[in-house]
Amino acid sequence: MTDTFAFLVITFIIVLGFEAVNGWTDAPNAIATVVSTRVMAPAAAVAMAAFFNLVGALSGTAVATTIGKGIIDLDVVPLEVLAAGALAVVIWSTFAWYFGLPTSESHGLVAGLAGAAVAVAGTDVLLWDGWRDVFGGVGLAVTGGFLGGIIVMLALFSLIRRLSPSAVRRIFSPLQIVSAAFMAWAHGTADGQKSIGVLAAAIVIYEGKPAAEFEIPIWIILLAATVMGVSTALGGWRIIRTLGMRLTHLEPVHGFAAEATAATTLAITARLGIPLSTTHTIGSSIMGVGASKRLSAVRWGVGYNIVGAWILTFPVCFGLGWLIASIIHLAA
């Protein structure tokens, strides 16, 4: 049953559902600070994010290739593994989104795929070289984002310390629009490619091709990027409020520092094919920027809730992926 064209369509729908959730919960990271500092209106920021996410998704496929064929062995797993892995993230991320918590769809997806693959084919199906990139990415996102935010903010403080607050805002308001666009582009090169890789993998499995023939058609990139852009416009405000307003008080100079730090980190790692989490990176950058003023400037209670959601993502999505794949496999 799961090797039919009908199930391929079902898999595509579920993976695009994952991409829609990505738009609700992850893409708003790119514009959270520029909206919260009132440099851009929400509608304009969403339109900008959708455009630059598309451009970013078209600018490379290294991360999509890592997710598509570097996490699990495509030569062994059936199509239901991809459907179950993506559905696990949809369930978990929708639950977290309801409470305004920015989960990591990147790590949710790899955990969901792993759980589903293990349920059907055992642990030998996991490709550990790809998993080293995933776990290395967790460390890079958190440490690079937090320490980078502190360093960049302290450097900016040294340059603007003699300027009046109004002059600082006048200078950094337009610069923050640039950094937000950079962040949206970086999101497209990183997180925007995850579902692209899974969709391409689904075609490889359905057509019975070896993993070595994995390739990414341009229509898949356009389809996934369009879904993410539309969903960002429909459901991103909860995450914008958590990251941009509740975590710490931000002015344009702080938003610029956080976005520039996170986007640079994402752009570099995306070129290396390392699947970094946009949520982890920008969240850590915002906390780093806030901590550069004083530790009490960060609402650590909100931060702890965010980190708790990050930590829970791996086991919850792994378990959900395992359960869903087991059910589908038995039914088939």
Backbone hydrogen bonds in HBPLUS format (Angstrom, degrees):
<---DONOR---> <-ACCEPTOR-->    atom                        ^
c    i                          cat <-CA-CA->   ^        H-A-AA   ^      H-
h    n   atom  resd res      DA  || num        DHA   H-A  angle D-A-AA Bond
n    s   type  num  typ     dist DA aas  dist angle  dist       angle   num
A0008-LEU N   A0004-THR O   3.13 MM   4  6.48 144.6  2.26 139.8 150.0     1
A0009-VAL N   A0005-PHE O   2.97 MM   4  6.34 152.7  2.05 150.0 156.5     2
A0010-ILE N   A0006-ALA O   3.01 MM   4  6.36 154.7  2.08 143.4 150.5     3
A0011-THR N   A0007-PHE O   2.83 MM   4  6.03 157.3  1.88 146.1 152.1     4
A0012-PHE N   A0008-LEU O   2.92 MM   4  6.21 156.8  1.97 147.7 153.9     5
A0013-ILE N   A0009-VAL O   2.94 MM   4  6.24 157.6  1.99 150.4 156.3     6
A0014-ILE N   A0010-ILE O   2.96 MM   4  6.26 159.7  2.00 152.4 157.4     7
A0015-VAL N   A0011-THR O   2.88 MM   4  6.10 165.2  1.91 155.7 159.8     8
A0016-LEU N   A0012-PHE O   2.84 MM   4  6.01 155.5  1.90 149.2 156.3     9
A0017-GLY N   A0013-ILE O   2.84 MM   4  6.04 136.0  2.03 136.7 149.8    10
A0018-PHE N   A0014-ILE O   2.89 MM   4  6.31 143.2  2.02 142.8 153.1    11
A0019-GLU N   A0015-VAL O   2.94 MM   4  6.34 149.0  2.04 140.2 148.9    12
A0020-ALA N   A0016-LEU O   2.85 MM   4  6.15 143.2  1.99 139.3 149.4    13
A0021-VAL N   A0017-GLY O   2.99 MM   4  6.31 156.2  2.05 147.4 153.2    14
A0022-ASN N   A0018-PHE O   2.83 MM   4  6.12 148.8  1.93 145.4 155.4    15
A0023-GLY N   A0019-GLU O   2.95 MM   4  6.27 143.3  2.09 138.7 147.9    16
A0023-GLY N   A0020-ALA O   3.04 MM   3  4.99 118.1  2.44  91.3 106.5    17
A0024-TRP N   A0020-ALA O   2.99 MM   4  6.41 145.9  2.11 143.6 153.2    18
A0025-THR N   A0021-VAL O   2.85 MM   4  6.02 162.1  1.89 156.3 160.4    19
A0026-ASP N   A0022-ASN O   2.70 MM   4  5.03 153.1  1.77 136.4 144.4    20
A0027-ALA N   A0022-ASN O   3.03 MM   5  6.43 155.9  2.09 148.7 155.2    21
A0029-ASN N   A0026-ASP O   2.92 MM   3  5.58 154.7  1.98 119.6 127.4    22
A0030-ALA N   A0027-ALA O   3.04 MM   3  5.80 150.7  2.13 121.8 127.4    23
A0031-ILE N   A0028-PRO O   3.05 MM   3  5.40 141.5  2.20 106.9 117.1    24
A0032-ALA N   A0028-PRO O   2.89 MM   4  5.76 117.3  2.29 152.8 169.8    25
A0035-VAL N   A0031-ILE O   3.16 MM   4  6.21 144.8  2.29 148.9 156.4    26
A0036-SER N   A0032-ALA O   3.03 MM   4  6.16 161.6  2.06 145.8 151.5    27
A0037-THR N   A0033-THR O   3.00 MM   4  6.06 148.7  2.10 147.0 153.3    28
A0039-VAL N   A0034-VAL O   3.22 MM   5  5.58 136.8  2.41 151.3 163.6    29
A0040-MET N   A0034-VAL O   3.26 MM   6  6.00 151.6  2.34 147.4 145.4    30
A0038-ARG N   A0035-VAL O   2.96 MM   3  5.02 153.9  2.03 104.5 112.5    31
A0045-ALA N   A0041-ALA O   2.93 MM   4  6.13 162.2  1.97 161.6 167.5    32
A0046-VAL N   A0042-PRO O   2.88 MM   4  6.04 159.0  1.92 154.0 159.0    33
A0047-ALA N   A0043-ALA O   3.07 MM   4  6.27 159.6  2.11 145.5 150.8    34
A0048-MET N   A0044-ALA O   2.98 MM   4  6.20 158.1  2.03 146.8 152.9    35
A0049-ALA N   A0045-ALA O   2.85 MM   4  6.06 159.2  1.90 148.6 154.7    36
A0050-ALA N   A0046-VAL O   2.89 MM   4  6.10 161.1  1.93 152.0 156.5    37
A0051-PHE N   A0047-ALA O   3.11 MM   4  6.32 160.9  2.15 146.5 151.2    38
A0052-PHE N   A0048-MET O   3.00 MM   4  6.22 176.4  2.00 159.5 160.1    39
A0053-ASN N   A0049-ALA O   2.83 MM   4  5.83 146.4  1.94 146.4 155.7    40
A0054-LEU N   A0050-ALA O   3.18 MM   4  6.32 154.3  2.25 140.2 146.1    41
A0055-VAL N   A0051-PHE O   3.02 MM   4  6.40 159.5  2.07 148.8 154.6    42
A0056-GLY N   A0052-PHE O   2.83 MM   4  5.91 157.9  1.88 140.9 147.4    43
A0057-ALA N   A0053-ASN O   2.88 MM   4  6.07 157.5  1.93 147.3 153.3    44
A0058-LEU N   A0054-LEU O   3.09 MM   4  6.32 139.1  2.26 143.1 153.7    45
A0058-LEU N   A0055-VAL O   3.20 MM   3  5.19 129.0  2.48  93.9 107.2    46
A0059-SER N   A0056-GLY O   3.06 MM   3  5.13 155.6  2.12 104.4 112.2    47
A0065-THR N   A0061-THR O   2.94 MM   4  6.09 151.7  2.02 148.6 155.7    48
A0066-THR N   A0062-ALA O   3.08 MM   4  6.38 153.0  2.15 143.2 150.3    49
A0067-ILE N   A0063-VAL O   2.95 MM   4  6.25 167.9  1.96 160.7 162.2    50
A0068-GLY N   A0064-ALA O   2.78 MM   4  5.78 158.2  1.83 144.5 152.0    51
A0069-LYS N   A0065-THR O   3.00 MM   4  5.95 163.2  2.03 148.1 150.5    52
A0070-GLY N   A0066-THR O   2.74 MM   4  4.52 133.6  1.95 128.3 135.9    53
A0127-LEU N   A0071-ILE O   3.01 MM  56  5.21 177.1  2.01 132.9 133.4    54
A0073-ASP N   A0125-VAL O   2.94 MM  52  5.31 144.4  2.07 147.1 158.2    55
A0076-VAL N   A0073-ASP O   3.13 MM   3  5.68 165.9  2.15 116.1 120.6    56
A0077-VAL N   A0073-ASP O   3.31 MM   4  6.56 162.5  2.35 159.1 163.6    57
A0081-VAL N   A0078-PRO O   3.28 MM   3  5.99 157.1  2.34 116.2 121.8    58
A0082-LEU N   A0079-LEU O   3.12 MM   3  5.73 129.5  2.38 114.6 124.5    59
A0083-ALA N   A0079-LEU O   3.45 MM   4  6.85 161.5  2.48 148.9 153.8    60
A0084-ALA N   A0080-GLU O   2.85 MM   4  5.93 165.4  1.87 149.1 153.3    61
A0085-GLY N   A0081-VAL O   2.95 MM   4  6.02 161.0  1.98 145.5 151.1    62
A0086-ALA N   A0082-LEU O   3.07 MM   4  6.20 163.5  2.10 148.0 151.9    63
A0087-LEU N   A0083-ALA O   2.95 MM   4  6.06 157.8  2.00 147.6 154.5    64
A0088-ALA N   A0084-ALA O   2.99 MM   4  6.13 149.8  2.09 146.9 153.9    65
A0090-VAL N   A0086-ALA O   3.11 MM   4  6.44 155.5  2.17 147.7 154.9    66
A0091-ILE N   A0087-LEU O   3.06 MM   4  6.32 161.5  2.10 153.4 156.5    67
A0092-TRP N   A0088-ALA O   3.13 MM   4  6.32 174.4  2.13 150.7 152.2    68
A0093-SER N   A0089-VAL O   2.80 MM   4  5.67 164.9  1.82 152.3 157.4    69
A0094-THR N   A0090-VAL O   3.08 MM   4  5.88 151.2  2.17 136.1 143.8    70
A0095-PHE N   A0091-ILE O   3.20 MM   4  6.35 155.8  2.26 142.7 149.1    71
A0096-ALA N   A0092-TRP O   2.98 MM   4  6.32 161.6  2.01 152.4 157.1    72
A0097-TRP N   A0093-SER O   2.75 MM   4  5.83 154.8  1.81 144.5 152.4    73
A0098-TYR N   A0094-THR O   3.08 MM   4  6.22 149.4  2.17 142.8 149.3    74
A0099-PHE N   A0096-ALA O   3.05 MM   3  5.38 133.9  2.27 103.7 115.5    75
A0101-LEU N   A0096-ALA O   2.99 MM   5  5.21 165.9  2.02 144.3 139.6    76
A0100-GLY N   A0097-TRP O   2.83 MM   3  4.76 160.4  1.87 106.0 111.6    77
A0108-GLY N   A0104-SER O   2.96 MM   4  6.04 149.0  2.06 141.1 151.0    78
A0109-LEU N   A0105-GLU O   2.86 MM   4  5.82 153.5  1.93 141.2 146.7    79
A0110-VAL N   A0106-SER O   3.22 MM   4  6.57 166.4  2.24 148.2 150.9    80
A0111-ALA N   A0107-HIS O   2.98 MM   4  5.97 155.9  2.04 140.6 147.9    81
A0112-GLY N   A0108-GLY O   2.83 MM   4  5.92 157.5  1.88 144.4 151.3    82
A0113-LEU N   A0109-LEU O   2.86 MM   4  6.02 164.8  1.89 153.8 157.8    83
A0114-ALA N   A0110-VAL O   2.96 MM   4  6.02 153.3  2.03 138.0 145.8    84
A0115-GLY N   A0111-ALA O   2.90 MM   4  6.12 166.1  1.91 153.5 156.6    85
A0116-ALA N   A0112-GLY O   3.00 MM   4  6.15 163.6  2.03 148.6 153.2    86
A0117-ALA N   A0113-LEU O   2.86 MM   4  5.97 157.9  1.90 146.8 153.5    87
A0118-VAL N   A0114-ALA O   2.88 MM   4  6.03 164.0  1.91 155.2 159.1    88
A0119-ALA N   A0115-GLY O   3.07 MM   4  6.20 153.6  2.14 142.8 149.8    89
A0120-VAL N   A0116-ALA O   3.26 MM   4  6.48 144.7  2.39 141.5 149.5    90
A0121-ALA N   A0117-ALA O   2.74 MM   4  5.73 167.2  1.76 160.4 164.8    91
A0122-GLY N   A0118-VAL O   2.98 MM   4  4.16 146.8  2.10 112.7 117.1    92
A0125-VAL N   A0122-GLY O   3.37 MM   3  6.16 168.4  2.39 118.3 121.6    93
A0126-LEU N   A0123-THR O   3.13 MM   3  5.79 168.1  2.14 120.8 124.2    94
A0131-TRP N   A0127-LEU O   3.31 MM   4  6.65 151.0  2.40 141.6 150.0    95
A0132-ARG N   A0128-TRP O   2.96 MM   4  6.16 142.5  2.10 144.5 152.7    96
A0134-VAL N   A0130-GLY O   3.16 MM   4  6.52 149.7  2.25 142.1 150.6    97
A0135-PHE N   A0131-TRP O   2.98 MM   4  6.24 171.4  1.99 157.6 157.0    98
A0136-GLY N   A0132-ARG O   2.90 MM   4  5.89 150.9  1.98 141.1 150.3    99
A0137-GLY N   A0133-ASP O   2.85 MM   4  5.92 141.0  2.01 137.8 148.4   100
A0137-GLY N   A0134-VAL O   3.09 MM   3  5.04 120.2  2.46  91.2 106.3   101
A0138-VAL N   A0134-VAL O   3.20 MM   4  6.63 137.4  2.39 141.5 152.0   102
A0140-LEU N   A0136-GLY O   3.03 MM   4  6.32 160.4  2.07 149.0 155.0   103
A0141-ALA N   A0137-GLY O   2.87 MM   4  5.93 160.2  1.91 148.7 153.6   104
A0142-VAL N   A0138-VAL O   3.16 MM   4  6.34 170.9  2.17 153.3 154.9   105
A0143-THR N   A0139-GLY O   2.98 MM   4  5.90 160.1  2.02 151.7 156.1   106
A0144-GLY N   A0140-LEU O   2.82 MM   4  5.17 138.7  1.99 125.9 139.5   107
A0145-GLY N   A0141-ALA O   2.99 MM   4  5.57 147.8  2.10 124.5 134.3   108
A0146-PHE N   A0142-VAL O   3.00 MM   4  5.98 168.9  2.02 144.9 148.5   109
A0147-LEU N   A0143-THR O   2.94 MM   4  5.74 154.6  2.00 144.9 151.5   110
A0148-GLY N   A0144-GLY O   2.91 MM   4  5.36 140.0  2.07 124.1 136.7   111
A0149-GLY N   A0145-GLY O   2.90 MM   4  5.86 151.7  1.98 138.6 146.3   112
A0150-ILE N   A0146-PHE O   3.13 MM   4  6.44 157.3  2.19 147.4 152.8   113
A0151-ILE N   A0147-LEU O   2.95 MM   4  6.17 169.5  1.96 154.6 157.2   114
A0152-VAL N   A0148-GLY O   2.90 MM   4  5.97 173.2  1.91 155.4 157.7   115
A0153-MET N   A0149-GLY O   3.03 MM   4  5.97 157.7  2.09 140.3 147.2   116
A0154-LEU N   A0150-ILE O   2.92 MM   4  6.07 161.0  1.96 151.9 157.0   117
A0155-ALA N   A0151-ILE O   2.97 MM   4  6.15 156.0  2.02 148.1 155.0   118
A0156-LEU N   A0152-VAL O   2.94 MM   4  6.21 154.2  2.01 146.6 153.5   119
A0157-PHE N   A0153-MET O   2.87 MM   4  6.12 154.9  1.93 148.0 155.4   120
A0158-SER N   A0154-LEU O   3.14 MM   4  6.40 151.7  2.22 144.6 150.4   121
A0159-LEU N   A0156-LEU O   2.98 MM   3  5.10 132.0  2.22  99.8 113.4   122
A0160-ILE N   A0156-LEU O   3.00 MM   4  6.23 144.2  2.13 154.1 164.3   123
A0161-ARG N   A0157-PHE O   3.03 MM   4  5.53 118.8  2.41 148.6 154.9   124
A0163-LEU N   A0160-ILE O   2.95 MM   3  5.30 162.8  1.98 117.8 123.6   125
A0167-ALA N   A0164-SER O   3.06 MM   3  5.21 120.0  2.44 100.8 115.6   126
A0168-VAL N   A0164-SER O   2.99 MM   4  6.32 158.3  2.04 157.3 163.7   127
A0169-ARG N   A0165-PRO O   3.00 MM   4  6.22 160.6  2.04 148.4 153.3   128
A0170-ARG N   A0166-SER O   2.95 MM   4  6.10 152.7  2.03 140.3 148.3   129
A0171-ILE N   A0167-ALA O   2.99 MM   4  6.20 148.6  2.09 146.3 153.9   130
A0172-PHE N   A0168-VAL O   2.94 MM   4  6.08 168.4  1.96 154.2 157.4   131
A0173-SER N   A0169-ARG O   2.95 MM   4  5.66 139.7  2.12 144.7 150.0   132
A0176-GLN N   A0172-PHE O   2.80 MM   4  5.80 141.6  1.95 141.1 149.2   133
A0177-ILE N   A0174-PRO O   3.20 MM   3  5.25 128.7  2.47  95.0 107.8   134
A0178-VAL N   A0174-PRO O   3.36 MM   4  6.77 152.7  2.44 143.4 149.5   135
A0179-SER N   A0175-LEU O   2.96 MM   4  6.32 158.8  2.00 148.5 154.4   136
A0180-ALA N   A0176-GLN O   2.84 MM   4  5.94 151.5  1.92 143.6 151.1   137
A0181-ALA N   A0177-ILE O   3.02 MM   4  6.22 154.5  2.08 143.7 150.3   138
A0182-PHE N   A0178-VAL O   2.92 MM   4  6.19 154.9  1.98 147.8 155.4   139
A0183-MET N   A0179-SER O   2.84 MM   4  6.06 149.3  1.94 141.4 149.9   140
A0184-ALA N   A0180-ALA O   2.89 MM   4  6.16 155.7  1.95 147.5 153.6   141
A0185-TRP N   A0181-ALA O   2.93 MM   4  6.17 158.6  1.97 148.4 154.3   142
A0186-ALA N   A0182-PHE O   2.89 MM   4  6.11 157.8  1.94 146.1 152.6   143
A0187-HIS N   A0183-MET O   2.86 MM   4  6.11 148.3  1.96 145.3 154.2   144
A0188-GLY N   A0184-ALA O   3.08 MM   4  6.39 151.2  2.17 143.6 150.6   145
A0189-THR N   A0185-TRP O   3.06 MM   4  6.46 149.0  2.16 147.0 155.5   146
A0190-ALA N   A0186-ALA O   3.00 MM   4  6.16 136.1  2.20 141.8 153.6   147
A0190-ALA N   A0187-HIS O   3.22 MM   3  5.09 129.0  2.50  91.7 105.1   148
A0192-GLY N   A0187-HIS O   2.85 MM   5  6.05 165.6  1.87 153.7 153.0   149
A0193-GLN N   A0190-ALA O   3.22 MM   3  5.80 155.9  2.28 112.8 119.5   150
A0194-LYS N   A0191-ASP O   3.14 MM   3  5.57 161.6  2.17 115.0 120.2   151
A0197-GLY N   A0193-GLN O   3.01 MM   4  6.27 153.6  2.09 153.5 158.1   152
A0198-VAL N   A0194-LYS O   3.24 MM   4  6.65 152.7  2.32 145.9 153.2   153
A0199-LEU N   A0195-SER O   2.88 MM   4  6.07 164.3  1.90 155.0 158.6   154
A0200-ALA N   A0196-ILE O   3.05 MM   4  6.22 161.0  2.08 147.5 152.7   155
A0201-ALA N   A0197-GLY O   2.96 MM   4  6.12 149.0  2.06 139.2 148.3   156
A0202-ALA N   A0198-VAL O   2.88 MM   4  6.15 147.0  1.99 146.5 155.3   157
A0203-ILE N   A0199-LEU O   3.27 MM   4  6.62 150.2  2.36 144.5 150.9   158
A0204-VAL N   A0200-ALA O   3.16 MM   4  6.49 157.0  2.22 146.0 152.1   159
A0205-ILE N   A0201-ALA O   2.96 MM   4  6.25 164.1  1.99 156.4 159.4   160
A0206-TYR N   A0202-ALA O   2.93 MM   4  6.05 166.8  1.95 149.4 153.6   161
A0207-GLU N   A0203-ILE O   2.94 MM   4  6.00 161.6  1.97 150.3 155.0   162
A0209-LYS N   A0204-VAL O   3.04 MM   5  5.26 149.2  2.14 156.4 157.2   163
A0208-GLY N   A0205-ILE O   3.10 MM   3  5.06 149.9  2.19  99.0 108.3   164
A0213-GLU N   A0210-PRO O   2.95 MM   3  5.72 162.1  1.98 123.0 128.3   165
A0214-PHE N   A0211-ALA O   3.03 MM   3  5.32 154.6  2.09 119.8 119.2   166
A0220-ILE N   A0217-PRO O   3.24 MM   3  5.65 137.9  2.42 106.6 116.3   167
A0222-LEU N   A0218-ILE O   3.08 MM   4  6.39 164.0  2.10 155.0 158.6   168
A0223-LEU N   A0219-TRP O   2.96 MM   4  6.02 157.0  2.01 140.9 147.6   169
A0224-ALA N   A0220-ILE O   2.99 MM   4  6.11 174.9  1.99 154.9 156.0   170
A0225-ALA N   A0221-ILE O   3.02 MM   4  6.06 165.9  2.04 150.0 154.5   171
A0226-THR N   A0222-LEU O   3.03 MM   4  6.04 153.2  2.10 142.9 149.7   172
A0227-VAL N   A0223-LEU O   3.13 MM   4  6.37 163.3  2.16 151.5 155.4   173
A0228-MET N   A0224-ALA O   3.06 MM   4  6.29 160.4  2.10 150.6 155.9   174
A0229-GLY N   A0225-ALA O   3.03 MM   4  6.20 155.8  2.09 144.0 150.3   175
A0230-VAL N   A0226-THR O   3.06 MM   4  6.29 165.3  2.08 155.6 158.4   176
A0231-SER N   A0227-VAL O   3.03 MM   4  6.17 165.0  2.06 150.4 154.9   177
A0232-THR N   A0228-MET O   3.00 MM   4  6.11 146.0  2.12 144.0 152.5   178
A0233-ALA N   A0229-GLY O   3.36 MM   4  6.64 153.8  2.43 142.5 148.0   179
A0234-LEU N   A0230-VAL O   3.23 MM   4  6.54 138.9  2.41 140.0 151.4   180
A0235-GLY N   A0231-SER O   3.04 MM   4  6.13 153.9  2.11 154.4 158.1   181
A0236-GLY N   A0232-THR O   3.29 MM   4  5.12 140.4  2.46 141.7 138.0   182
A0240-ILE N   A0236-GLY O   3.22 MM   4  6.42 158.3  2.27 152.3 158.8   183
A0241-ARG N   A0237-TRP O   2.98 MM   4  6.18 156.0  2.04 152.4 157.5   184
A0242-THR N   A0238-ARG O   3.17 MM   4  6.49 155.0  2.24 142.4 148.7   185
A0243-LEU N   A0239-ILE O   2.97 MM   4  6.11 175.8  1.97 161.5 160.7   186
A0244-GLY N   A0240-ILE O   2.82 MM   4  5.44 150.9  1.90 139.6 149.5   187
A0245-MET N   A0241-ARG O   3.03 MM   4  5.11 142.8  2.17 124.5 131.7   188
A0246-ARG N   A0241-ARG O   3.07 MM   5  6.42 142.9  2.21 154.6 164.6   189
A0247-LEU N   A0242-THR O   3.21 MM   5  6.29 132.7  2.44 157.1 167.6   190
A0299-ARG N   A0247-LEU O   2.88 MM  52  5.33 173.1  1.88 166.1 165.7   191
A0254-HIS N   A0251-GLU O   2.89 MM   3  5.31 122.5  2.23 111.9 126.7   192
A0255-GLY N   A0251-GLU O   2.96 MM   4  6.28 161.6  2.00 158.5 164.6   193
A0256-PHE N   A0252-PRO O   2.84 MM   4  6.01 159.0  1.89 151.1 156.6   194
A0257-ALA N   A0253-VAL O   3.09 MM   4  6.26 160.2  2.13 140.8 145.7   195
A0258-ALA N   A0254-HIS O   2.96 MM   4  6.20 166.9  1.97 155.7 158.6   196
A0259-GLU N   A0255-GLY O   2.93 MM   4  6.02 170.3  1.94 153.2 156.3   197
A0260-ALA N   A0256-PHE O   2.88 MM   4  5.88 165.3  1.90 151.4 156.4   198
A0261-THR N   A0257-ALA O   3.03 MM   4  6.04 159.7  2.08 144.0 149.8   199
A0262-ALA N   A0258-ALA O   2.99 MM   4  6.13 173.4  2.00 152.2 154.3   200
A0263-ALA N   A0259-GLU O   2.84 MM   4  5.81 167.2  1.85 152.7 157.1   201
A0264-THR N   A0260-ALA O   3.08 MM   4  6.01 157.9  2.14 139.6 145.6   202
A0265-THR N   A0261-THR O   3.12 MM   4  6.32 163.5  2.15 150.1 154.6   203
A0266-LEU N   A0262-ALA O   2.95 MM   4  6.19 162.5  1.98 153.3 158.1   204
A0267-ALA N   A0263-ALA O   2.85 MM   4  5.95 159.7  1.89 149.4 155.2   205
A0268-ILE N   A0264-THR O   3.12 MM   4  6.26 161.9  2.16 150.1 153.6   206
A0269-THR N   A0265-THR O   3.16 MM   4  6.32 172.4  2.16 151.1 153.4   207
A0270-ALA N   A0266-LEU O   2.86 MM   4  5.86 150.9  1.95 147.5 155.5   208
A0271-ARG N   A0267-ALA O   3.38 MM   4  6.49 151.7  2.46 137.3 142.9   209
A0272-LEU N   A0269-THR O   3.05 MM   3  5.02 131.6  2.30  93.7 107.3   210
A0274-ILE N   A0269-THR O   2.98 MM   5  5.27 159.1  2.03 155.6 150.2   211
A0273-GLY N   A0270-ALA O   3.03 MM   3  4.96 155.6  2.09 100.2 107.9   212
A0276-LEU N   A0274-ILE O   2.87 MM   2  5.86 123.2  2.20 116.4  99.9   213
A0281-THR N   A0277-SER O   3.04 MM   4  6.19 162.5  2.07 148.1 153.2   214
A0282-ILE N   A0278-THR O   2.95 MM   4  6.06 177.2  1.95 160.4 160.1   215
A0283-GLY N   A0279-THR O   2.95 MM   4  5.75 154.3  2.02 144.0 152.5   216
A0284-SER N   A0280-HIS O   2.95 MM   4  5.89 158.4  2.00 140.3 146.4   217
A0285-SER N   A0281-THR O   2.98 MM   4  6.12 150.1  2.07 139.9 149.0   218
A0286-ILE N   A0282-ILE O   2.90 MM   4  6.09 158.0  1.95 149.8 154.5   219
A0287-MET N   A0283-GLY O   3.09 MM   4  6.35 159.2  2.14 145.1 150.7   220
A0288-GLY N   A0284-SER O   2.86 MM   4  6.06 151.1  1.94 144.7 153.3   221
A0289-VAL N   A0285-SER O   2.87 MM   4  6.11 158.1  1.92 151.2 156.4   222
A0290-GLY N   A0286-ILE O   2.94 MM   4  6.16 161.7  1.97 148.7 153.8   223
A0291-ALA N   A0287-MET O   2.85 MM   4  6.00 156.4  1.91 145.6 152.4   224
A0292-SER N   A0288-GLY O   3.04 MM   4  6.21 129.8  2.30 138.7 150.8   225
A0292-SER N   A0289-VAL O   3.25 MM   3  5.24 136.7  2.45  94.5 106.2   226
A0293-LYS N   A0290-GLY O   3.23 MM   3  5.78 151.1  2.32 110.3 117.5   227
A0297-ALA N   A0294-ARG O   2.92 MM   3  5.46 159.7  1.96 116.1 122.9   228
A0298-VAL N   A0295-LEU O   3.32 MM   3  6.02 164.5  2.35 116.3 119.9   229
A0300-TRP N   A0298-VAL O   2.95 MM   2  5.48 118.1  2.35 110.8  93.7   230
A0302-VAL N   A0299-ARG O   2.99 MM   3  5.64 125.9  2.30 116.2 127.5   231
A0303-GLY N   A0299-ARG O   3.10 MM   4  6.45 159.1  2.15 144.4 151.0   232
A0304-TYR N   A0300-TRP O   2.69 MM   4  5.90 153.4  1.76 149.8 155.4   233
A0305-ASN N   A0301-GLY O   3.18 MM   4  6.43 152.9  2.26 139.9 146.5   234
A0306-ILE N   A0302-VAL O   3.02 MM   4  6.35 154.5  2.09 150.0 157.0   235
A0307-VAL N   A0303-GLY O   2.90 MM   4  6.17 167.5  1.92 155.7 158.6   236
A0308-GLY N   A0304-TYR O   2.81 MM   4  5.94 154.5  1.88 145.5 153.3   237
A0309-ALA N   A0305-ASN O   3.02 MM   4  6.30 150.3  2.11 142.4 149.3   238
A0310-TRP N   A0306-ILE O   3.00 MM   4  6.37 149.9  2.09 146.9 155.9   239
A0311-ILE N   A0307-VAL O   2.91 MM   4  6.22 163.6  1.93 157.3 160.1   240
A0312-LEU N   A0308-GLY O   3.01 MM   4  6.18 160.6  2.05 148.7 153.8   241
A0313-THR N   A0309-ALA O   3.18 MM   4  6.17 134.1  2.41 137.5 147.8   242
A0313-THR N   A0310-TRP O   3.18 MM   3  5.32 135.6  2.39  98.5 110.6   243
A0316-VAL N   A0312-LEU O   3.01 MM   4  5.92 165.0  2.03 164.6 169.3   244
A0317-CYS N   A0313-THR O   3.00 MM   4  5.81 164.4  2.02 145.8 150.9   245
A0318-PHE N   A0314-PHE O   2.97 MM   4  5.98 154.9  2.03 149.2 157.0   246
A0319-GLY N   A0315-PRO O   2.93 MM   4  5.99 164.2  1.95 144.7 149.4   247
A0320-LEU N   A0316-VAL O   2.89 MM   4  6.10 161.2  1.92 150.6 156.3   248
A0321-GLY N   A0317-CYS O   2.85 MM   4  5.86 161.3  1.89 143.0 148.8   249
A0322-TRP N   A0318-PHE O   2.94 MM   4  6.13 159.6  1.98 150.0 155.5   250
A0323-LEU N   A0319-GLY O   2.96 MM   4  6.14 162.0  1.99 148.7 153.5   251
A0324-ILE N   A0320-LEU O   2.88 MM   4  6.03 174.1  1.89 158.4 159.9   252
A0325-ALA N   A0321-GLY O   3.01 MM   4  5.99 164.4  2.03 146.1 151.2   253
A0326-SER N   A0322-TRP O   3.00 MM   4  6.05 153.8  2.07 142.6 150.1   254
A0327-ILE N   A0323-LEU O   3.04 MM   4  6.29 158.2  2.09 149.7 155.0   255
A0328-ILE N   A0324-ILE O   2.99 MM   4  6.24 167.6  2.00 154.3 157.4   256
A0329-HIS N   A0325-ALA O   2.84 MM   4  5.89 161.8  1.87 149.0 154.8   257
A0330-LEU N   A0326-SER O   2.99 MM   4  6.11 157.0  2.04 145.4 151.1   258
A0331-ALA N   A0327-ILE O   2.96 MM   4  6.15 159.0  2.00 148.2 154.5   259
A0332-ALA N   A0328-ILE O   2.87 MM   4  6.04 144.0  2.00 147.2 156.9   260
